[in-house]
């Protein structure tokens, strides 16, 4: 009978376990703060459509019927302070367009800013050396032939977005 009970005994499996640690690295959130508004300065219109390109460095060039005067007024790209974790890289998203509305005279006339550019560029992205970097943004102002004279401002500010890579 001893032989029969040995043949039918249950097999026993050994149980084993291991341990692991958990951890996390917390970094400063990325932030962006406007430090300056975009301004194309003083531009004379003609009876032909024109464009004023404002580089991210603040240099104006024109095509078509837009004319730059020796009296430039205030010419500046939009500037932003980007802050976050030192050495981290980030992506930049620029707007597609913003509408400027005449705030003087009869009002209601509009122009569009489009073809936004930046330094650092959207393609390259930015690097937070020492945890900060200046982001400059320019664009192209579209001026219709015989555009009504006046002071044009964006009714709604445009948005520039940054995200850690």
VEXVOZA-581867 format. One line per 10 residues: for each residue x, y, z of C-alpha. Coordinates in Angstrom, 2 decimals. Each point is the difference from the previous one (the first is absolute). Last residue first. Example, Ala and Ser with C-alpha at 12.3 -4.5 7.8 and 13.67 -1.06 7.14 Angstrom:
BEGIN
13.67 -1.06 7.14 ~ -1.37 -3.44 0.66
//
This chain:
BEGIN
9.97 67.60 -25.18 ~ -1.19 2.57 2.54 ~ -2.83 2.14 -1.32 ~ -0.20 3.61 -1.22 ~ -3.06 1.83 -1.35 ~ -0.24 3.42 -1.64 ~ -3.48 1.52 0.06 ~ -1.18 3.11 -1.82 ~ -1.60 2.85 1.92 ~ -3.69 0.64 -0.74
-1.22 3.25 -1.51 ~ 3.37 0.34 -1.72 ~ 0.82 3.65 -0.61 ~ -0.07 2.29 -3.03 ~ 0.56 3.76 0.32 ~ -1.40 1.74 -3.03 ~ 0.14 0.54 -3.75 ~ -2.45 -2.04 -2.10 ~ 1.79 -2.54 -2.21 ~ 0.13 1.38 -3.56
1.50 -3.26 -1.29 ~ -0.35 -2.56 2.77 ~ 2.78 -0.43 2.57 ~ 1.00 -3.50 1.15 ~ 2.36 0.10 2.99 ~ 2.52 -2.87 0.07 ~ 1.34 -1.41 3.23 ~ 2.54 0.29 2.78 ~ 0.48 -1.89 3.27 ~ 2.90 0.10 2.48
0.53 -2.70 2.68 ~ 2.44 0.89 2.79 ~ 1.37 -3.01 1.88 ~ 0.09 -1.14 3.62 ~ 0.98 -2.96 2.20 ~ 3.79 0.46 -0.08 ~ -0.21 -0.88 -3.71 ~ -3.65 -0.78 -0.66 ~ 0.33 -1.32 -3.53 ~ -2.46 0.96 -2.71
-1.58 -1.60 -3.03 ~ 1.91 -0.67 -3.22 ~ -2.97 -0.13 -2.41 ~ -1.99 2.67 1.86 ~ 2.97 2.34 -0.21 ~ 1.83 1.48 2.96 ~ -0.63 2.70 -1.01 ~ -3.47 0.15 -1.48 ~ -2.04 0.39 -3.17 ~ -3.71 0.69 -0.57
-1.37 -0.27 -3.53 ~ -3.09 2.09 0.81 ~ -1.03 3.46 1.22 ~ -3.36 1.10 -1.38 ~ -1.50 3.44 -0.64 ~ -3.40 1.36 0.98 ~ -2.36 2.94 -0.48 ~ -2.66 0.33 2.72 ~ 0.85 3.54 0.98 ~ -1.66 3.21 -1.11
3.11 1.88 1.07 ~ 2.32 -1.77 2.42 ~ 0.19 -3.55 1.42 ~ 0.57 -1.71 -3.35 ~ -0.11 -3.76 0.61 ~ 2.92 -2.44 -0.11 ~ -0.77 -3.67 -0.70 ~ 2.38 -2.73 1.11 ~ 1.27 -2.93 -2.04 ~ 1.39 -3.54 0.11
1.16 0.20 3.61 ~ 3.40 -1.31 1.04 ~ 0.77 -3.29 1.75 ~ 3.45 -0.47 1.54 ~ 1.53 -3.25 1.26 ~ 2.27 -0.21 3.04 ~ 3.41 -1.23 1.04 ~ 1.24 -0.50 3.56 ~ 3.43 1.21 1.10 ~ -1.23 1.91 3.05
-3.59 -0.82 0.99 ~ -2.47 2.71 -0.84 ~ -0.23 3.54 -1.31 ~ -1.03 1.58 -3.31 ~ 0.12 3.80 -0.04 ~ -2.01 1.36 -2.93 ~ 0.57 2.64 -2.65 ~ -2.29 1.29 -2.73 ~ 2.08 1.56 -2.76 ~ 0.61 3.71 0.25
-0.29 3.12 -2.16 ~ -1.15 3.17 1.77 ~ -0.34 2.92 -2.40 ~ 1.96 -0.32 -3.23 ~ 0.39 3.61 -1.13 ~ 2.15 -0.65 -3.09 ~ -3.11 -1.55 -1.53 ~ -0.62 -3.59 -1.09 ~ -2.38 -0.49 -2.93 ~ -2.43 -2.87 -0.47
-1.16 -0.27 -3.63 ~ 1.56 -3.32 -0.95 ~ 2.75 -1.42 2.19 ~ 1.48 1.31 3.21 ~ 2.81 -0.65 2.46 ~ 0.12 0.70 3.73 ~ 2.70 -1.17 2.42 ~ -1.08 -0.74 3.59 ~ 2.20 -3.06 0.63 ~ -3.02 -2.32 -0.28
-0.41 1.47 -3.47 ~ -2.77 2.44 -0.84 ~ -1.26 -0.46 -3.55 ~ -2.14 2.84 -1.29 ~ -2.35 -0.92 -2.83 ~ -1.68 1.98 -2.74 ~ -3.16 0.27 -2.07 ~ 0.10 2.87 -2.49 ~ -1.64 3.43 0.40 ~ 2.75 1.03 2.39
0.42 -0.30 3.73 ~ 2.59 1.62 2.22 ~ 1.34 -2.00 2.94 ~ 0.82 1.22 3.51 ~ 1.10 -2.65 2.48 ~ -0.59 -3.74 -0.47 ~ -0.52 -0.53 3.72 ~ 0.06 -3.33 1.80 ~ -0.46 0.24 3.79 ~ 2.71 -0.47 2.64
0.81 -2.09 3.09 ~ -2.68 -2.65 -0.38 ~ 0.46 -2.78 2.54 ~ 0.46 -3.69 -0.78 ~ 0.25 -2.83 2.52 ~ 1.39 -3.54 0.05 ~ -0.68 -1.80 3.26 ~ 2.99 -0.60 2.28 ~ 1.06 -3.61 0.03 ~ -0.97 -2.94 2.20
1.99 -3.20 -0.31 ~ -1.81 -3.15 1.09 ~ 0.74 -3.15 1.94 ~ -1.24 -3.50 0.75 ~ 2.18 -2.83 1.32 ~ -0.29 -3.64 -0.97 ~ -0.35 -3.29 1.91 ~ 0.12 -3.64 -1.02 ~ -2.14 -3.05 0.76 ~ 0.15 -3.80 -0.01
-2.63 -2.72 0.57 ~ 1.11 -3.63 -0.09 ~ -2.30 -2.40 -1.80 ~ -1.26 -3.19 1.77 ~ -1.14 -3.06 -1.92 ~ -2.90 -1.86 1.52 ~ 0.60 -3.66 1.08 ~ -1.71 -2.64 -2.19 ~ 3.01 -2.15 -0.79 ~ 1.25 0.08 3.58
-3.37 -1.17 1.33 ~ -0.01 -3.02 -2.37 ~ 3.49 -1.17 0.92 ~ -0.78 0.06 3.70 ~ -2.90 -2.29 -0.60
//
